[in-house]
Amino acid sequence: MVDQVKLAAEQASGHEEHLRRNLTNRHIQLIAIGGAIGTGLFMGSGKTISLAGPSIIFVYMIIGFMLFFVMRAMGELLLSNLEYKSFSDFASDLLGPWAGYFTGWTYWFCWVVTGIADVVAITAYAQFWFPDLSQWVASLACVLLLLALNLATVKMFGEMEFWFAMIKIVAIVALILIGLGMVLFHFQAPSGHVASFSHLWNDGGWFPKGISGFFAGFQIAVFAFVGIELVGTTAAETKDPEKSLPRAINSIPIRIIMFYVFSLIMIMSVTPWSSIVPDKSPFVELFVLAGLPAAASIINFVVLTSAASSANSGVFSTSRMLYGLAQDGVAPKRFGLLSRRAVPSSGLTFSCICLLGGVVLIYLIPNVITVFTMVTTVSAILFMFVWTIILCSYLAYRRKHPERHAKSVYKMPLGRLMCWVCMVFFAFVLVLLTLQEDTRQALMVTPLWFIVLGGMWFYWRRFSLK
């Protein structure tokens, strides 16, 4: 009875103490799929194919393999203590308050940067149908819509992500089936090329650009996987997390093979990799070859919803990170308050204000592609930092709580070994980023974020100790 009175008082004041577990298994499965399929697959695959040729298939498989173990480590940690709301919580508990602080704020910054890029992309895609619409109006309308929908309930976010992800899945499955049909019926393109699986190995072999081309593919492909850890930020709002989270994480390898590998195989079988244009979406080109007159409009819609899905995920996850940071005393207390609908509205509003930076970018920078490359590289580097913290947290968990690991029903396979293998792989990717001028610049800029964050950390510690 006392608890009911307390809950009623919290609801009346508009500040509930806890996030509600309103996301169902259906939502979690599709959020996980949406996180694994980024805009990079639709728009960036042309550039990755031109860099690496058919070997790009192995690039995506290797990255997907490594990130599967990162997700398994995250899954075991989240289920070892259901009080953990996200990975910044277990980082703070297992590595120290500094780890939760750096992880939470870095993840927030990752999604704000990615969200700005998505808002710019959405604006560009909207111009396809509304060429006379002012770009800043389209950007502002996009941000306000995302804010309004996320302020409603967490279930609304789940529904939006469900349908956004469903659109992406239908588009990719359609591409795979149409491509397979073109290969089986020996479709001949206007250029004279006949669709065949032999294009994968007859045009210079699997590694036509050599080992350097193969390595170059990793730089862009890593960004395509940004958001795969998104399911970890939904832990506090998931119904029956013991069943939902393992199902979502275990299906990651199947998704990688089906959505990335199969779609790339079909694209390079219909059109030889050397004929694919880097700055065009190979998805659009395949549908055009198939004689689908509305191909450009359909893929434009798919890519627009993909970018909207990413921005929507960013708004959700950043607000939850700010909520957790405020609870730990390393963010303004207002971000730790919940609305009557159990939504961290202050954090949502602040993140959306930051997304309006995309409107400013449209005015200041004429070449969006150049900025997009640099912004996405910075984002990928920071995401690798977050993934590394998850692995370090797992190693600390195995050392500090062997009894929890022994009781776990969702143990990470080859736990300690794969943590080190994954971290060595991330270090290898960082070395690869030094090889190209645009990615090298992003790598040099990134440390500035950690310097700013370090200054803020000392300020918060000094302020909280008074």
C-alpha positions in Angstrom: 0.0 0.0 0.0 2.9 2.3 0.8 4.5 1.6 -2.5 1.2 2.4 -4.3 0.9 5.7 -2.5 4.5 6.5 -3.4 4.0 5.6 -7.0 0.8 7.8 -7.2 2.7 10.7 -5.6 5.5 10.3 -8.2 3.0 10.2 -11.1 1.1 13.3 -9.7 4.4 15.3 -9.5 5.3 14.3 -13.0 8.6 12.7 -12.0 8.6 8.9 -11.8 11.5 7.2 -10.3 12.0 4.5 -12.9 11.8 4.0 -16.6 8.9 1.7 -17.6 9.5 -1.7 -19.2 7.2 -1.1 -22.2 9.3 -2.5 -25.1 8.1 -6.0 -26.1 10.1 -8.8 -27.8 8.7 -7.7 -31.2 10.2 -4.2 -30.6 13.5 -5.4 -29.4 14.0 -7.8 -32.3 13.4 -5.1 -34.9 15.4 -2.4 -33.0 18.3 -4.8 -33.0 17.9 -5.4 -36.8 17.5 -1.7 -37.4 20.7 -1.1 -35.5 22.6 -3.6 -37.6 21.4 -2.2 -40.9 22.7 1.3 -41.4 22.4 3.9 -44.2 26.0 2.9 -45.0 24.7 -0.3 -46.6 22.3 1.5 -48.9 24.5 4.5 -49.8 28.1 3.5 -48.8 28.2 0.0 -50.4 29.0 1.5 -53.8 32.2 3.1 -52.5 33.2 0.0 -50.4 32.8 -2.3 -53.5 34.9 0.0 -55.6 37.6 0.0 -53.0 37.8 -3.7 -52.2 35.9 -5.5 -55.0 34.3 -8.9 -54.0 36.6 -9.1 -50.9 34.2 -6.6 -49.3 32.0 -9.6 -48.5 34.7 -10.9 -46.2 35.2 -7.5 -44.7 31.6 -7.3 -43.6 31.7 -10.9 -42.3 34.8 -10.2 -40.2 33.4 -7.0 -38.7 30.1 -8.7 -38.0 31.9 -11.7 -36.4 33.9 -9.4 -34.0 30.9 -7.3 -33.1 28.9 -10.4 -32.3 31.2 -11.2 -29.4 31.0 -7.5 -28.2 27.3 -7.9 -28.1 27.5 -11.3 -26.3 29.8 -9.6 -23.7 27.2 -6.8 -23.3 24.3 -9.3 -23.1 26.0 -11.3 -20.3 26.8 -8.1 -18.3 23.3 -6.6 -18.6 21.6 -9.9 -17.5 24.1 -10.4 -14.6 22.4 -7.5 -12.8 19.0 -6.2 -14.0 19.7 -2.9 -12.2 22.0 -2.0 -15.1 20.0 0.4 -17.3 22.7 0.5 -20.1 26.4 -0.2 -20.7 27.4 3.0 -19.0 26.0 1.6 -15.8 28.0 -1.5 -15.8 31.1 0.4 -16.9 30.7 2.7 -13.9 30.2 -0.3 -11.6 32.9 -2.5 -12.8 35.7 -0.1 -14.0 34.9 3.0 -11.9 32.8 6.2 -12.1 35.2 7.6 -14.7 34.4 4.8 -17.2 30.6 5.3 -16.9 31.1 9.0 -17.3 33.4 8.7 -20.4 31.2 6.0 -21.9 27.9 7.8 -21.4 29.0 11.2 -22.6 31.0 9.7 -25.6 28.0 7.6 -26.6 25.8 10.7 -26.4 28.2 12.6 -28.6 28.4 9.7 -31.0 24.7 9.7 -31.6 24.5 13.5 -31.7 27.2 13.6 -34.4 25.5 10.7 -36.3 22.1 12.4 -35.8 23.3 15.6 -37.3 24.6 13.7 -40.4 21.2 11.9 -40.6 19.3 15.2 -40.4 21.4 16.6 -43.3 20.8 13.4 -45.2 17.1 13.4 -44.6 17.0 17.0 -45.8 18.8 16.0 -49.0 16.4 13.1 -49.6 13.4 15.2 -49.0 14.5 17.5 -51.9 13.9 14.6 -54.3 10.1 15.1 -53.8 10.0 18.7 -52.6 12.7 20.6 -54.6 11.2 24.0 -53.7 11.1 23.3 -49.9 13.8 25.3 -48.0 16.4 23.0 -46.6 16.4 24.5 -43.1 12.6 24.1 -42.9 12.9 20.4 -43.8 15.6 19.9 -41.1 13.6 21.7 -38.5 10.5 19.8 -39.3 12.4 16.5 -39.0 13.9 17.3 -35.6 10.5 18.6 -34.2 8.7 15.5 -35.5 11.3 13.2 -33.8 11.0 15.1 -30.6 7.2 15.0 -30.5 7.0 11.3 -31.2 9.7 10.4 -28.6 8.0 12.6 -25.9 4.9 10.5 -26.2 5.9 7.1 -24.7 8.8 4.6 -25.1 6.3 2.3 -26.8 5.9 4.9 -29.5 9.6 4.8 -30.1 9.4 1.0 -30.3 6.6 1.2 -32.9 8.5 3.7 -35.0 11.6 1.6 -35.0 9.6 -1.5 -35.8 8.2 -0.1 -39.0 11.4 1.8 -40.0 13.3 -1.5 -39.7 10.5 -3.4 -41.5 10.9 -1.1 -44.5 14.6 -1.7 -44.6 14.1 -5.5 -44.4 11.5 -5.6 -47.2 13.8 -3.5 -49.5 16.8 -5.7 -48.9 14.8 -9.0 -49.3 13.3 -7.6 -52.5 16.8 -6.8 -53.8 18.1 -10.3 -53.0 15.1 -12.0 -54.7 15.1 -9.8 -57.8 18.9 -10.2 -58.1 18.7 -14.0 -57.8 15.9 -14.0 -60.4 18.1 -12.0 -62.8 21.1 -14.4 -62.3 18.9 -17.5 -62.8 17.4 -16.1 -66.0 20.7 -14.9 -67.3 19.6 -11.2 -67.5 21.7 -9.1 -69.9 22.3 -5.5 -69.1 22.4 -2.7 -71.7 26.2 -2.7 -71.2 26.3 -6.3 -72.5 27.1 -7.9 -69.1 25.1 -11.1 -68.4 24.1 -11.6 -64.7 26.2 -14.5 -63.3 27.7 -15.6 -60.0 31.0 -16.0 -61.9 31.5 -12.2 -61.8 32.5 -12.6 -58.2 35.8 -14.4 -59.1 36.3 -13.9 -62.9 37.0 -10.2 -62.8 40.4 -10.2 -61.1 39.5 -12.8 -58.5 38.2 -12.4 -54.9 40.9 -9.8 -54.1 41.3 -7.7 -57.3 42.7 -4.7 -55.5 45.1 -6.8 -53.4 45.5 -6.8 -49.7 45.6 -2.9 -49.6 42.1 -2.7 -51.2 40.8 -5.4 -48.8 42.1 -3.3 -45.8 40.7 -0.1 -47.3 37.2 -1.6 -47.2 37.3 -1.7 -43.3 37.4 2.0 -43.0 33.9 2.6 -44.4 32.4 -0.7 -43.5 32.9 -0.2 -39.7 30.5 2.8 -39.9 27.8 0.6 -41.4 27.7 -1.3 -38.1 27.3 1.8 -35.9 24.2 1.3 -33.8 24.5 -2.5 -33.5 24.8 -2.0 -29.7 21.6 0.0 -29.5 19.7 -2.9 -28.0 21.9 -2.3 -24.9 20.3 1.1 -24.2 16.8 -0.5 -24.2 17.6 -2.8 -21.3 15.8 -0.8 -18.6 12.6 -0.5 -20.7 12.4 -4.1 -22.0 9.8 -6.5 -20.9 11.3 -9.9 -19.9 14.9 -8.9 -20.8 16.1 -12.5 -19.9 14.4 -13.8 -23.1 14.3 -10.7 -25.4 18.0 -9.6 -25.2 19.5 -13.1 -25.9 17.2 -13.6 -28.9 18.1 -10.3 -30.4 21.8 -10.7 -29.9 21.9 -14.4 -31.1 20.3 -13.4 -34.4 23.1 -10.9 -35.2 25.2 -13.4 -37.3 22.1 -14.4 -39.4 21.3 -10.8 -40.0 24.8 -10.0 -41.1 24.9 -12.9 -43.6 21.4 -12.3 -44.9 21.3 -8.5 -45.2 24.9 -7.6 -45.9 26.5 -10.6 -47.5 23.6 -11.8 -49.6 22.7 -8.3 -50.9 26.4 -7.6 -51.9 26.6 -11.0 -53.6 23.5 -10.3 -55.7 24.7 -6.7 -56.6 28.1 -7.9 -57.8 26.6 -10.9 -59.6 24.2 -8.7 -61.6 26.8 -6.0 -62.3 30.6 -6.7 -62.3 32.2 -4.9 -59.4 34.4 -2.9 -61.7 31.3 -1.4 -63.4 29.8 -0.2 -60.1 29.9 3.6 -59.7 31.3 4.7 -56.2 29.1 7.7 -55.7 25.8 6.0 -56.7 23.7 3.6 -54.7 24.1 0.1 -56.2 20.6 -0.7 -54.8 19.0 2.0 -57.0 21.1 0.8 -60.0 20.0 -2.9 -59.6 16.3 -1.9 -59.4 16.7 0.4 -62.5 18.3 -2.5 -64.4 15.4 -4.7 -63.4 13.1 -2.3 -65.2 11.4 -0.9 -62.1 10.3 2.6 -63.2 9.8 3.9 -59.7 13.2 2.5 -58.5 14.6 5.9 -57.7 11.5 7.0 -55.7 11.3 3.7 -53.8 15.0 3.6 -52.8 14.9 7.3 -52.0 12.0 6.5 -49.6 13.9 3.5 -48.1 17.1 5.5 -47.6 15.1 8.4 -46.1 13.4 6.1 -43.6 16.8 4.5 -42.9 18.3 7.9 -42.0 15.1 8.7 -40.0 15.5 5.4 -38.1 19.1 6.3 -37.3 18.2 9.8 -36.1 15.2 8.4 -34.1 17.5 5.8 -32.4 20.0 8.6 -31.6 17.3 10.8 -30.0 16.2 7.8 -27.9 19.6 6.5 -26.8 21.1 10.0 -26.1 18.2 10.9 -23.8 18.6 7.6 -21.9 22.4 8.1 -21.5 21.8 11.6 -20.1 19.2 10.1 -17.7 21.8 7.6 -16.4 24.6 10.2 -16.2 22.3 12.6 -14.2 21.5 9.7 -11.9 25.2 9.3 -11.3 25.7 13.0 -10.7 27.9 13.7 -13.7 25.2 15.6 -15.8 22.7 18.3 -14.8 20.1 16.9 -12.4 17.2 18.0 -14.7 18.2 15.3 -17.2 17.4 12.7 -14.5 13.7 13.7 -14.2 11.0 11.8 -15.9 7.7 13.1 -17.4 4.3 11.7 -16.5 4.8 9.2 -19.4 8.1 8.0 -17.8 10.1 9.6 -20.5 13.3 11.7 -19.8 11.9 14.8 -21.6 14.6 17.2 -20.6 17.3 15.0 -22.1 15.2 14.5 -25.2 14.8 18.2 -25.7 18.5 18.9 -25.2 19.6 16.2 -27.7 17.1 17.5 -30.3 18.4 21.1 -29.8 21.9 19.7 -30.5 20.6 18.0 -33.6 19.6 21.4 -35.0 23.4 21.8 -35.6 22.5 19.9 -38.9 20.5 23.0 -40.0 23.6 25.2 -39.4 25.8 22.8 -41.3 23.6 23.1 -44.4 24.3 26.9 -44.4 28.0 26.8 -43.6 29.3 23.9 -45.6 28.6 23.5 -49.3 30.2 20.0 -49.8 28.1 17.8 -47.5 29.8 14.6 -48.7 33.3 15.7 -47.5 31.9 16.7 -44.1 29.8 13.5 -43.9 32.9 11.3 -44.4 34.8 13.1 -41.7 31.8 13.2 -39.3 31.1 9.5 -39.8 34.7 8.6 -39.3 34.9 10.5 -36.0 31.6 8.7 -35.0 33.1 5.3 -35.9 36.2 5.9 -33.9 34.2 6.9 -30.8 31.9 4.0 -31.2 34.9 1.7 -31.2 35.9 3.3 -27.9 32.5 2.4 -26.5 32.8 -1.1 -27.8 36.2 -1.4 -26.2 34.9 -0.2 -22.8 32.2 -2.9 -23.0 34.9 -5.5 -23.5 37.1 -4.1 -20.6 34.0 -4.1 -18.4 33.5 -7.8 -19.2 37.1 -8.6 -18.2 36.6 -6.7 -14.9 33.4 -8.6 -14.3 35.0 -12.0 -14.8 37.8 -10.9 -12.3 35.5 -9.3 -9.7 32.3 -11.5 -9.9 33.2 -15.1 -10.8 30.1 -16.3 -9.0 27.9 -14.2 -11.3 29.6 -15.6 -14.3 29.2 -19.2 -13.0 25.4 -18.6 -12.5 24.9 -16.9 -15.8 22.6 -18.6 -18.3 23.9 -16.5 -21.1 27.7 -16.8 -21.0 29.9 -15.2 -23.6 31.6 -17.9 -25.7 35.4 -17.9 -25.3 35.0 -14.9 -23.0 38.4 -13.6 -22.0 40.1 -14.7 -25.2 37.6 -13.1 -27.6 37.7 -9.8 -25.6 41.4 -9.5 -26.4 41.0 -10.6 -30.0 38.3 -7.9 -30.5 40.4 -5.2 -28.9 43.4 -6.1 -31.1 41.1 -5.9 -34.1 39.8 -2.4 -33.2 43.4 -1.3 -32.8 44.1 -2.7 -36.3 41.2 -0.7 -37.7 42.6 2.5 -36.1 45.9 1.9 -37.8 44.1 1.5 -41.1 42.4 4.9 -40.6 45.8 6.5 -40.8 46.2 5.4 -44.5 43.7 7.8 -46.1 43.9 11.6 -45.9 40.2 12.2 -44.9 40.1 9.4 -42.3 43.5 10.5 -40.9 42.2 14.0 -40.3 39.2 12.6 -38.4 41.6 10.4 -36.3 43.6 13.5 -35.4 40.6 15.6 -34.4 39.0 12.9 -32.2 41.4 13.3 -29.2 40.0 16.8 -28.7 36.7 15.3 -27.5 38.5 13.3 -24.8 40.4 16.5 -23.7 37.1 18.4 -23.3 35.6 15.4 -21.5 38.5 15.2 -19.1 38.1 18.9 -18.3 34.4 18.4 -17.6 35.2 15.3 -15.5 37.4 17.3 -13.1 34.8 20.0 -13.0 32.0 17.6 -12.0 34.2 15.8 -9.5 35.1 19.1 -7.8 31.5 20.4 -8.0 30.0 17.2 -6.5 32.6 17.0 -3.7 31.6 20.5 -2.4 
